[in-house]
């Protein structure tokens, strides 16, 4: 049995998992990222959780084939350098070198959304596909593109940013600096913004009552929950959100025509309430609507484990 270590480096937590050759996570360990702080300190903690996970799996370093790391930002998989990560404050950080100062194993590095997409590709909702795209709807919109079984990251390792393609020219401000990005409308953040705007405009909406029951907090569930309770304003918010999402997904399918396009993130817990109307809109608008083989739209399966599993198998993906 072969074993690998996958590290999911996030702005909040560093999580490492030992993964076997059948894509099962054998053991996990985690520690707070505690940003901002020097990259060498973060690398030391990454090595620490990797070693702890190996110990918890009752293995030794010699049992591990390699270590893979998924990180926010632009990760140069050829040099092992994180060229830029605004979330972590990294710039031209030789992360592979830093980790190898603690653990003498091959180390591979990739953008975290790409790693998560690869996880879904090898072991999740896109398993068995040749070409796949995975989109995560969270605080932002993360995405990863798999072509012929390999991660596509462009000539500068910054490719695959589907969230920063514009779907509404001159629209809502995006954190990237552009206006009208897919991320500004289809992220959980975008849904929350649209819910709040509707609550201000329609004080009769049940979304206000639902938010008050949750300490006044509006989240990605607020509009869906109010819609299920029969609220017309909330239904309009949800319908609008799905319309925008279908636009971005249709654009993506029209460009790449993958076997599978899977969507993940907390909002996908809505299941068919989200997926069925989304599929209907995409099927109506996609250029290949009359093709006998269209891209299959599915919900991601691996959740937070996608990044760990994908990172663990980066040695096969790059």
Buried (B, 14 or more C-beta within 10 A) or exposed (E): EEBBBBBBBBBEBBBBBBBBEEBEBBBBBBBEBEBEEEBEEBBBBBBBBBBBBBBBBEBEBEEBBBBBBBBBBBBBBEBBBBBBBEBBBBBEBBBBEBBBEBBEBBBBBBBBBBBBBBBBBBBBBBBEBEBBBBBBBBBBBBBBBBEEBEBBBEEEBBBBBBBBBBBBEEBBEBBBEBBBBBBBBBBBBBBBBBBBEBBEEBEEBBBBEBBEEEEEEBBBBBBBBBBBEEBEBBBBBBBBBBBBBBBBBBBBBEEBBBBBBBBBBBBBBBEEBBBEBBBEBBBEBBEEEEEEEBBBBBBBBBBEBBBBBBBBBBBBBB
